[in-house]
Amino acid sequence: MINKIKKPNKHISIKAYTMIEVSLLIIVLGILITGIYQGTNIYRETVTSRSQSLTQNSILGRTNNILLWYETTLSSSLISAQRKDSQPITQWFDNNQKSVDKNNASASQKIDDTRIDYEASAGFSSSGPLYIEKGINYLPTLRFKNTSNSSQFLAVNSIKLGSSSLAIFLVMQFKSYSSNAYIFDRICTKTNGSVTVIESEAINQCRPVFSVNISPQNLINFTLTNQSASLNSTTNNLSNIVAKNTPYLIQFERDFNQTLKFYLNGKLLSSGVDNLSQFDSLPLKIGRHASLSSVESEFDLSEIVIIEDKIDNERKKEIENYFSKKYSIKLNR
């Protein structure tokens, strides 16, 4: 009797072969994903390290008369435990290297006597801005989002602007075309010094100090206001240039009693005569209108520098170059 040789079960062989393929594929994918993740972390760490070096060695560290300097990459800029993605921060520390006295910004709820409380409704939700880990140019940024029932902003208790020339540099990006981005605004105070959100009660009429907003038509608007006068300059030639989710270097220069100039990415957009006279000593807030809780906005802010002095063109270019390298912003001089 001849024994029949059993043919191998093709289905079992194919199944085993397929399982081996799948296992190998999973291993390969795991290696690729791990490599990509590690590569992403290495890239972010490299960018952060480079940015920290640029910051520490920048022209700003050698610049006099800086009122405040806020940025997000240095360990001294924010509370370490609050560096968690999408979590609110309570303080933004002044990195001015030329002054012992610091103008630190704090989340504006009145936790103690050093904080400022001026939201109108007891049911109004407020906090500091959100920490965004991968923000402008893959660096940390702070996100300010304000609606009719909640707000995110910081307050600086005392800034003395006086009768001086002034330069403001900031790096930001709009998150929507309808943003009313109040970068700085006065905190409304009564005669007795207490805080209010009611404009008619405020001795300073809650006029915004410095604001930037973008319209649905892509036009950018700059406003500077003091107690008695204002300049409102709107550019009309920026259609299809100003966009959401695009970082910009915004600059303002005041040559006291001479000129006011506004720049975008190093390009002069508008200028006018400075007739604003003296600014008062006043507390400021960052990221929120002084009294209108209905004003909505959403924007990211990575760095602010205020210099109480006139800066020459060479120093201005050096400062612009620093921001350009740090945030990969192309200058349009």
MARVEX-532917 format. One record per residue (C-alpha): residue number from 1; residue in three letters; x, y negated, z. Coordinates in steps of 0.25 Angstrom, whole numbers. Example, Ala and Ser with C-alpha at 12.3 -4.5 7.8 and 13.67 -1.06 7.14 Angstrom:
BEGIN
<kolti i="1" aa="ala" x="49" y="18" z="31"/>
<kolti i="2" aa="ser" x="55" y="4" z="29"/>
end
This chain:
BEGIN
<kolti i="1" aa="met" x="0" y="0" z="0"/>
<kolti i="2" aa="ile" x="6" y="-13" z="-4"/>
<kolti i="3" aa="asn" x="4" y="-24" z="6"/>
<kolti i="4" aa="lys" x="-2" y="-37" z="0"/>
<kolti i="5" aa="ile" x="7" y="-49" z="3"/>
<kolti i="6" aa="lys" x="-1" y="-60" z="8"/>
<kolti i="7" aa="lys" x="0" y="-73" z="1"/>
<kolti i="8" aa="pro" x="3" y="-85" z="10"/>
<kolti i="9" aa="asn" x="-9" y="-94" z="14"/>
<kolti i="10" aa="lys" x="-7" y="-106" z="5"/>
<kolti i="11" aa="his" x="-17" y="-114" z="14"/>
<kolti i="12" aa="ile" x="-9" y="-111" z="27"/>
<kolti i="13" aa="ser" x="4" y="-115" z="19"/>
<kolti i="14" aa="ile" x="-2" y="-128" z="14"/>
<kolti i="15" aa="lys" x="-8" y="-131" z="27"/>
<kolti i="16" aa="ala" x="6" y="-129" z="34"/>
<kolti i="17" aa="tyr" x="13" y="-137" z="24"/>
<kolti i="18" aa="thr" x="3" y="-148" z="25"/>
<kolti i="19" aa="met" x="4" y="-149" z="40"/>
<kolti i="20" aa="ile" x="19" y="-150" z="39"/>
<kolti i="21" aa="glu" x="18" y="-161" z="29"/>
<kolti i="22" aa="val" x="8" y="-169" z="38"/>
<kolti i="23" aa="ser" x="17" y="-167" z="50"/>
<kolti i="24" aa="leu" x="29" y="-172" z="42"/>
<kolti i="25" aa="leu" x="21" y="-184" z="37"/>
<kolti i="26" aa="ile" x="17" y="-187" z="51"/>
<kolti i="27" aa="ile" x="31" y="-187" z="55"/>
<kolti i="28" aa="val" x="36" y="-195" z="44"/>
<kolti i="29" aa="leu" x="24" y="-205" z="46"/>
<kolti i="30" aa="gly" x="28" y="-206" z="61"/>
<kolti i="31" aa="ile" x="42" y="-209" z="58"/>
<kolti i="32" aa="leu" x="38" y="-220" z="48"/>
<kolti i="33" aa="ile" x="28" y="-226" z="57"/>
<kolti i="34" aa="thr" x="39" y="-226" z="68"/>
<kolti i="35" aa="gly" x="49" y="-232" z="59"/>
<kolti i="36" aa="ile" x="40" y="-243" z="54"/>
<kolti i="37" aa="tyr" x="36" y="-246" z="69"/>
<kolti i="38" aa="gln" x="50" y="-246" z="73"/>
<kolti i="39" aa="gly" x="54" y="-254" z="61"/>
<kolti i="40" aa="thr" x="43" y="-264" z="64"/>
<kolti i="41" aa="asn" x="47" y="-266" z="78"/>
<kolti i="42" aa="ile" x="62" y="-268" z="74"/>
<kolti i="43" aa="tyr" x="57" y="-278" z="64"/>
<kolti i="44" aa="arg" x="49" y="-286" z="74"/>
<kolti i="45" aa="glu" x="60" y="-285" z="84"/>
<kolti i="46" aa="thr" x="70" y="-290" z="74"/>
<kolti i="47" aa="val" x="61" y="-302" z="70"/>
<kolti i="48" aa="thr" x="59" y="-305" z="84"/>
<kolti i="49" aa="ser" x="73" y="-305" z="88"/>
<kolti i="50" aa="arg" x="77" y="-313" z="76"/>
<kolti i="51" aa="ser" x="66" y="-323" z="80"/>
<kolti i="52" aa="gln" x="71" y="-324" z="94"/>
<kolti i="53" aa="ser" x="85" y="-327" z="89"/>
<kolti i="54" aa="leu" x="79" y="-338" z="80"/>
<kolti i="55" aa="thr" x="72" y="-344" z="91"/>
<kolti i="56" aa="gln" x="83" y="-344" z="101"/>
<kolti i="57" aa="asn" x="93" y="-350" z="92"/>
<kolti i="58" aa="ser" x="83" y="-360" z="85"/>
<kolti i="59" aa="ile" x="85" y="-375" z="83"/>
<kolti i="60" aa="leu" x="73" y="-376" z="93"/>
<kolti i="61" aa="gly" x="82" y="-371" z="105"/>
<kolti i="62" aa="arg" x="91" y="-383" z="102"/>
<kolti i="63" aa="thr" x="80" y="-393" z="100"/>
<kolti i="64" aa="asn" x="77" y="-404" z="110"/>
<kolti i="65" aa="asn" x="64" y="-410" z="115"/>
<kolti i="66" aa="ile" x="56" y="-397" z="113"/>
<kolti i="67" aa="leu" x="43" y="-398" z="120"/>
<kolti i="68" aa="leu" x="40" y="-383" z="119"/>
<kolti i="69" aa="trp" x="44" y="-371" z="111"/>
<kolti i="70" aa="tyr" x="35" y="-359" z="110"/>
<kolti i="71" aa="glu" x="38" y="-346" z="103"/>
<kolti i="72" aa="thr" x="35" y="-331" z="104"/>
<kolti i="73" aa="thr" x="48" y="-323" z="101"/>
<kolti i="74" aa="leu" x="57" y="-326" z="113"/>
<kolti i="75" aa="ser" x="55" y="-318" z="126"/>
<kolti i="76" aa="ser" x="54" y="-332" z="134"/>
<kolti i="77" aa="ser" x="42" y="-336" z="125"/>
<kolti i="78" aa="leu" x="31" y="-327" z="131"/>
<kolti i="79" aa="ile" x="28" y="-319" z="143"/>
<kolti i="80" aa="ser" x="34" y="-305" z="139"/>
<kolti i="81" aa="ala" x="22" y="-297" z="145"/>
<kolti i="82" aa="gln" x="12" y="-305" z="136"/>
<kolti i="83" aa="arg" x="20" y="-301" z="123"/>
<kolti i="84" aa="lys" x="9" y="-291" z="119"/>
<kolti i="85" aa="asp" x="2" y="-292" z="106"/>
<kolti i="86" aa="ser" x="-12" y="-299" z="106"/>
<kolti i="87" aa="gln" x="-11" y="-302" z="121"/>
<kolti i="88" aa="pro" x="-12" y="-317" z="126"/>
<kolti i="89" aa="ile" x="0" y="-324" z="131"/>
<kolti i="90" aa="thr" x="-1" y="-334" z="143"/>
<kolti i="91" aa="gln" x="12" y="-342" z="141"/>
<kolti i="92" aa="trp" x="21" y="-347" z="129"/>
<kolti i="93" aa="phe" x="34" y="-351" z="135"/>
<kolti i="94" aa="asp" x="41" y="-364" z="130"/>
<kolti i="95" aa="asn" x="55" y="-360" z="124"/>
<kolti i="96" aa="asn" x="61" y="-374" z="124"/>
<kolti i="97" aa="gln" x="76" y="-372" z="127"/>
<kolti i="98" aa="lys" x="79" y="-386" z="130"/>
<kolti i="99" aa="ser" x="69" y="-388" z="141"/>
<kolti i="100" aa="val" x="68" y="-382" z="155"/>
<kolti i="101" aa="asp" x="53" y="-387" z="156"/>
<kolti i="102" aa="lys" x="45" y="-378" z="147"/>
<kolti i="103" aa="asn" x="31" y="-381" z="141"/>
<kolti i="104" aa="asn" x="25" y="-366" z="142"/>
<kolti i="105" aa="ala" x="12" y="-364" z="136"/>
<kolti i="106" aa="ser" x="2" y="-356" z="144"/>
<kolti i="107" aa="ala" x="-12" y="-349" z="142"/>
<kolti i="108" aa="ser" x="-21" y="-360" z="146"/>
<kolti i="109" aa="gln" x="-30" y="-353" z="156"/>
<kolti i="110" aa="lys" x="-29" y="-359" z="170"/>
<kolti i="111" aa="ile" x="-23" y="-348" z="178"/>
<kolti i="112" aa="asp" x="-15" y="-358" z="186"/>
<kolti i="113" aa="asp" x="-11" y="-373" z="187"/>
<kolti i="114" aa="thr" x="-2" y="-372" z="175"/>
<kolti i="115" aa="arg" x="-12" y="-367" z="165"/>
<kolti i="116" aa="ile" x="-23" y="-375" z="158"/>
<kolti i="117" aa="asp" x="-37" y="-371" z="157"/>
<kolti i="118" aa="tyr" x="-47" y="-379" z="148"/>
<kolti i="119" aa="glu" x="-56" y="-369" z="141"/>
<kolti i="120" aa="ala" x="-70" y="-374" z="142"/>
<kolti i="121" aa="ser" x="-78" y="-361" z="145"/>
<kolti i="122" aa="ala" x="-77" y="-351" z="156"/>
<kolti i="123" aa="gly" x="-80" y="-340" z="146"/>
<kolti i="124" aa="phe" x="-69" y="-345" z="136"/>
<kolti i="125" aa="ser" x="-59" y="-334" z="134"/>
<kolti i="126" aa="ser" x="-44" y="-340" z="134"/>
<kolti i="127" aa="ser" x="-30" y="-334" z="134"/>
<kolti i="128" aa="gly" x="-16" y="-337" z="128"/>
<kolti i="129" aa="pro" x="-13" y="-334" z="114"/>
<kolti i="130" aa="leu" x="-11" y="-319" z="109"/>
<kolti i="131" aa="tyr" x="3" y="-314" z="108"/>
<kolti i="132" aa="ile" x="4" y="-308" z="94"/>
<kolti i="133" aa="glu" x="16" y="-299" z="93"/>
<kolti i="134" aa="lys" x="18" y="-299" z="78"/>
<kolti i="135" aa="gly" x="14" y="-313" z="74"/>
<kolti i="136" aa="ile" x="21" y="-323" z="65"/>
<kolti i="137" aa="asn" x="32" y="-317" z="58"/>
<kolti i="138" aa="tyr" x="31" y="-304" z="66"/>
<kolti i="139" aa="leu" x="34" y="-312" z="79"/>
<kolti i="140" aa="pro" x="25" y="-314" z="91"/>
<kolti i="141" aa="thr" x="15" y="-325" z="90"/>
<kolti i="142" aa="leu" x="4" y="-331" z="98"/>
<kolti i="143" aa="arg" x="-10" y="-331" z="93"/>
<kolti i="144" aa="phe" x="-20" y="-342" z="97"/>
<kolti i="145" aa="lys" x="-35" y="-338" z="94"/>
<kolti i="146" aa="asn" x="-46" y="-347" z="98"/>
<kolti i="147" aa="thr" x="-61" y="-345" z="97"/>
<kolti i="148" aa="ser" x="-74" y="-352" z="102"/>
<kolti i="149" aa="asn" x="-73" y="-343" z="115"/>
<kolti i="150" aa="ser" x="-58" y="-340" z="117"/>
<kolti i="151" aa="ser" x="-45" y="-346" z="116"/>
<kolti i="152" aa="gln" x="-30" y="-343" z="116"/>
<kolti i="153" aa="phe" x="-21" y="-355" z="119"/>
<kolti i="154" aa="leu" x="-9" y="-360" z="127"/>
<kolti i="155" aa="ala" x="-7" y="-373" z="135"/>
<kolti i="156" aa="val" x="5" y="-381" z="138"/>
<kolti i="157" aa="asn" x="3" y="-390" z="150"/>
<kolti i="158" aa="ser" x="11" y="-402" z="147"/>
<kolti i="159" aa="ile" x="17" y="-407" z="134"/>
<kolti i="160" aa="lys" x="23" y="-421" z="134"/>
<kolti i="161" aa="leu" x="23" y="-426" z="119"/>
<kolti i="162" aa="gly" x="24" y="-441" z="122"/>
<kolti i="163" aa="ser" x="29" y="-451" z="112"/>
<kolti i="164" aa="ser" x="38" y="-442" z="104"/>
<kolti i="165" aa="ser" x="41" y="-436" z="91"/>
<kolti i="166" aa="leu" x="36" y="-422" z="90"/>
<kolti i="167" aa="ala" x="39" y="-409" z="82"/>
<kolti i="168" aa="ile" x="30" y="-396" z="83"/>
<kolti i="169" aa="phe" x="34" y="-383" z="76"/>
<kolti i="170" aa="leu" x="25" y="-371" z="77"/>
<kolti i="171" aa="val" x="23" y="-357" z="70"/>
<kolti i="172" aa="met" x="9" y="-352" z="68"/>
<kolti i="173" aa="gln" x="-1" y="-345" z="59"/>
<kolti i="174" aa="phe" x="-16" y="-346" z="57"/>
<kolti i="175" aa="lys" x="-24" y="-334" z="59"/>
<kolti i="176" aa="ser" x="-36" y="-340" z="52"/>
<kolti i="177" aa="tyr" x="-39" y="-352" z="42"/>
<kolti i="178" aa="ser" x="-49" y="-358" z="51"/>
<kolti i="179" aa="ser" x="-39" y="-359" z="63"/>
<kolti i="180" aa="asn" x="-39" y="-372" z="71"/>
<kolti i="181" aa="ala" x="-25" y="-370" z="77"/>
<kolti i="182" aa="tyr" x="-24" y="-380" z="88"/>
<kolti i="183" aa="ile" x="-9" y="-378" z="90"/>
<kolti i="184" aa="phe" x="-8" y="-388" z="101"/>
<kolti i="185" aa="asp" x="-20" y="-396" z="108"/>
<kolti i="186" aa="arg" x="-21" y="-405" z="120"/>
<kolti i="187" aa="ile" x="-27" y="-399" z="133"/>
<kolti i="188" aa="cys" x="-39" y="-408" z="136"/>
<kolti i="189" aa="thr" x="-37" y="-415" z="149"/>
<kolti i="190" aa="lys" x="-46" y="-424" z="158"/>
<kolti i="191" aa="thr" x="-41" y="-437" z="165"/>
<kolti i="192" aa="asn" x="-39" y="-429" z="177"/>
<kolti i="193" aa="gly" x="-30" y="-419" z="170"/>
<kolti i="194" aa="ser" x="-39" y="-408" z="170"/>
<kolti i="195" aa="val" x="-41" y="-400" z="158"/>
<kolti i="196" aa="thr" x="-54" y="-400" z="149"/>
<kolti i="197" aa="val" x="-59" y="-395" z="136"/>
<kolti i="198" aa="ile" x="-70" y="-406" z="135"/>
<kolti i="199" aa="glu" x="-64" y="-416" z="125"/>
<kolti i="200" aa="ser" x="-72" y="-428" z="131"/>
<kolti i="201" aa="glu" x="-66" y="-425" z="144"/>
<kolti i="202" aa="ala" x="-52" y="-425" z="140"/>
<kolti i="203" aa="ile" x="-43" y="-437" z="140"/>
<kolti i="204" aa="asn" x="-35" y="-432" z="128"/>
<kolti i="205" aa="gln" x="-48" y="-429" z="120"/>
<kolti i="206" aa="cys" x="-42" y="-415" z="117"/>
<kolti i="207" aa="arg" x="-36" y="-419" z="104"/>
<kolti i="208" aa="pro" x="-27" y="-408" z="98"/>
<kolti i="209" aa="val" x="-12" y="-411" z="99"/>
<kolti i="210" aa="phe" x="-7" y="-403" z="87"/>
<kolti i="211" aa="ser" x="-16" y="-394" z="79"/>
<kolti i="212" aa="val" x="-15" y="-386" z="66"/>
<kolti i="213" aa="asn" x="-26" y="-379" z="59"/>
<kolti i="214" aa="ile" x="-29" y="-372" z="46"/>
<kolti i="215" aa="ser" x="-42" y="-374" z="38"/>
<kolti i="216" aa="pro" x="-50" y="-364" z="30"/>
<kolti i="217" aa="gln" x="-44" y="-371" z="18"/>
<kolti i="218" aa="asn" x="-29" y="-368" z="22"/>
<kolti i="219" aa="leu" x="-27" y="-382" z="26"/>
<kolti i="220" aa="ile" x="-18" y="-385" z="38"/>
<kolti i="221" aa="asn" x="-21" y="-396" z="47"/>
<kolti i="222" aa="phe" x="-12" y="-403" z="58"/>
<kolti i="223" aa="thr" x="-17" y="-412" z="69"/>
<kolti i="224" aa="leu" x="-9" y="-420" z="79"/>
<kolti i="225" aa="thr" x="-17" y="-428" z="89"/>
<kolti i="226" aa="asn" x="-14" y="-437" z="101"/>
<kolti i="227" aa="gln" x="-24" y="-444" z="111"/>
<kolti i="228" aa="ser" x="-27" y="-456" z="101"/>
<kolti i="229" aa="ala" x="-24" y="-452" z="87"/>
<kolti i="230" aa="ser" x="-22" y="-440" z="78"/>
<kolti i="231" aa="leu" x="-16" y="-435" z="65"/>
<kolti i="232" aa="asn" x="-23" y="-425" z="57"/>
<kolti i="233" aa="ser" x="-16" y="-421" z="44"/>
<kolti i="234" aa="thr" x="-21" y="-410" z="35"/>
<kolti i="235" aa="thr" x="-13" y="-404" z="23"/>
<kolti i="236" aa="asn" x="-21" y="-402" z="11"/>
<kolti i="237" aa="asn" x="-11" y="-394" z="2"/>
<kolti i="238" aa="leu" x="-9" y="-381" z="9"/>
<kolti i="239" aa="ser" x="-21" y="-373" z="3"/>
<kolti i="240" aa="asn" x="-17" y="-358" z="2"/>
<kolti i="241" aa="ile" x="-4" y="-361" z="10"/>
<kolti i="242" aa="val" x="-8" y="-361" z="25"/>
<kolti i="243" aa="ala" x="-13" y="-347" z="28"/>
<kolti i="244" aa="lys" x="-17" y="-339" z="40"/>
<kolti i="245" aa="asn" x="-8" y="-328" z="45"/>
<kolti i="246" aa="thr" x="4" y="-336" z="40"/>
<kolti i="247" aa="pro" x="14" y="-342" z="49"/>
<kolti i="248" aa="tyr" x="17" y="-357" z="48"/>
<kolti i="249" aa="leu" x="27" y="-367" z="54"/>
<kolti i="250" aa="ile" x="19" y="-379" z="58"/>
<kolti i="251" aa="gln" x="27" y="-392" z="61"/>
<kolti i="252" aa="phe" x="23" y="-406" z="66"/>
<kolti i="253" aa="glu" x="32" y="-418" z="68"/>
<kolti i="254" aa="arg" x="29" y="-431" z="74"/>
<kolti i="255" aa="asp" x="39" y="-442" z="73"/>
<kolti i="256" aa="phe" x="33" y="-451" z="84"/>
<kolti i="257" aa="asn" x="26" y="-464" z="78"/>
<kolti i="258" aa="gln" x="31" y="-460" z="64"/>
<kolti i="259" aa="thr" x="26" y="-447" z="57"/>
<kolti i="260" aa="leu" x="18" y="-434" z="60"/>
<kolti i="261" aa="lys" x="22" y="-422" z="51"/>
<kolti i="262" aa="phe" x="16" y="-409" z="49"/>
<kolti i="263" aa="tyr" x="23" y="-397" z="43"/>
<kolti i="264" aa="leu" x="20" y="-383" z="38"/>
<kolti i="265" aa="asn" x="32" y="-373" z="36"/>
<kolti i="266" aa="gly" x="41" y="-385" z="35"/>
<kolti i="267" aa="lys" x="33" y="-392" z="25"/>
<kolti i="268" aa="leu" x="28" y="-406" z="28"/>
<kolti i="269" aa="leu" x="13" y="-406" z="26"/>
<kolti i="270" aa="ser" x="8" y="-419" z="32"/>
<kolti i="271" aa="ser" x="13" y="-432" z="39"/>
<kolti i="272" aa="gly" x="8" y="-444" z="45"/>
<kolti i="273" aa="val" x="10" y="-456" z="54"/>
<kolti i="274" aa="asp" x="12" y="-453" z="69"/>
<kolti i="275" aa="asn" x="2" y="-462" z="76"/>
<kolti i="276" aa="leu" x="-1" y="-453" z="87"/>
<kolti i="277" aa="ser" x="6" y="-461" z="98"/>
<kolti i="278" aa="gln" x="10" y="-454" z="111"/>
<kolti i="279" aa="phe" x="5" y="-440" z="115"/>
<kolti i="280" aa="asp" x="1" y="-437" z="129"/>
<kolti i="281" aa="ser" x="7" y="-427" z="139"/>
<kolti i="282" aa="leu" x="-3" y="-416" z="138"/>
<kolti i="283" aa="pro" x="-5" y="-401" z="140"/>
<kolti i="284" aa="leu" x="-6" y="-394" z="127"/>
<kolti i="285" aa="lys" x="-13" y="-381" z="122"/>
<kolti i="286" aa="ile" x="-8" y="-372" z="111"/>
<kolti i="287" aa="gly" x="-18" y="-365" z="102"/>
<kolti i="288" aa="arg" x="-32" y="-371" z="106"/>
<kolti i="289" aa="his" x="-40" y="-384" z="104"/>
<kolti i="290" aa="ala" x="-41" y="-392" z="116"/>
<kolti i="291" aa="ser" x="-56" y="-392" z="118"/>
<kolti i="292" aa="leu" x="-63" y="-385" z="106"/>
<kolti i="293" aa="ser" x="-65" y="-370" z="110"/>
<kolti i="294" aa="ser" x="-73" y="-368" z="97"/>
<kolti i="295" aa="val" x="-60" y="-371" z="89"/>
<kolti i="296" aa="glu" x="-56" y="-357" z="84"/>
<kolti i="297" aa="ser" x="-41" y="-354" z="80"/>
<kolti i="298" aa="glu" x="-32" y="-343" z="78"/>
<kolti i="299" aa="phe" x="-17" y="-344" z="75"/>
<kolti i="300" aa="asp" x="-3" y="-339" z="79"/>
<kolti i="301" aa="leu" x="7" y="-347" z="85"/>
<kolti i="302" aa="ser" x="22" y="-342" z="86"/>
<kolti i="303" aa="glu" x="30" y="-355" z="90"/>
<kolti i="304" aa="ile" x="28" y="-369" z="94"/>
<kolti i="305" aa="val" x="39" y="-380" z="96"/>
<kolti i="306" aa="ile" x="36" y="-394" z="100"/>
<kolti i="307" aa="ile" x="48" y="-404" z="99"/>
<kolti i="308" aa="glu" x="46" y="-418" z="105"/>
<kolti i="309" aa="asp" x="56" y="-425" z="96"/>
<kolti i="310" aa="lys" x="58" y="-429" z="81"/>
<kolti i="311" aa="ile" x="66" y="-418" z="74"/>
<kolti i="312" aa="asp" x="75" y="-421" z="62"/>
<kolti i="313" aa="asn" x="73" y="-413" z="49"/>
<kolti i="314" aa="glu" x="85" y="-404" z="51"/>
<kolti i="315" aa="arg" x="80" y="-399" z="65"/>
<kolti i="316" aa="lys" x="66" y="-398" z="59"/>
<kolti i="317" aa="lys" x="71" y="-389" z="48"/>
<kolti i="318" aa="glu" x="79" y="-380" z="58"/>
<kolti i="319" aa="ile" x="67" y="-379" z="66"/>
<kolti i="320" aa="glu" x="58" y="-375" z="54"/>
<kolti i="321" aa="asn" x="69" y="-365" z="50"/>
<kolti i="322" aa="tyr" x="68" y="-358" z="63"/>
<kolti i="323" aa="phe" x="53" y="-356" z="62"/>
<kolti i="324" aa="ser" x="55" y="-352" z="48"/>
<kolti i="325" aa="lys" x="65" y="-341" z="51"/>
<kolti i="326" aa="lys" x="58" y="-336" z="64"/>
<kolti i="327" aa="tyr" x="44" y="-335" z="57"/>
<kolti i="328" aa="ser" x="47" y="-333" z="43"/>
<kolti i="329" aa="ile" x="40" y="-345" z="39"/>
<kolti i="330" aa="lys" x="44" y="-351" z="25"/>
<kolti i="331" aa="leu" x="47" y="-366" z="26"/>
<kolti i="332" aa="asn" x="41" y="-375" z="15"/>
<kolti i="333" aa="arg" x="50" y="-387" z="16"/>
end
